[in-house]
C-alpha cells in the first residue's frame, strides 16, 4: 500500500518505509528529528514546475500531466520504490500545506500504476 502524509504529522506504526519526496528540506524540522528511511529528491518535481504550481500559473491537472512526464525520466528510483511497495507499506512524506492537491498524491498514483502493472 502506498500512502502519503505531511512530514509534520506523527509517524504511525503502519507507515512502513517512509520516504521524504520533497526537493527542499522541510522548514522547522531538524534532520535528526524526522523519522524517515530516505530522502529521495530525484522523484520531487523540478524547481520550475513546483514554483509554477505554487504560484497558480499551473492548475493541478496541468501540474499532474507535467510532473508525470518528469517522472517518466526517473524510472530507476520509481521502480525501486514500487518494488518496495509490493512487499511493505510505503509512505511518501511531503511538506506542502495543501493536503488535497500535491505532488505526493501524483507520485503515489504513479508508483501505484507501476505496482499494479
Secondary structure, DSSP 8 states (H G I E B T S, - for coil): -EEEEETTS---GGG-EEEE--SS--TT--GGG---SEE-GGGS--HHHHHHHHHTSS-HHHHHHHHHHHHTT-HHHHHHHHHHHHHS-EEEEE--S-SSS-HHHHHHHHHHHHHH-
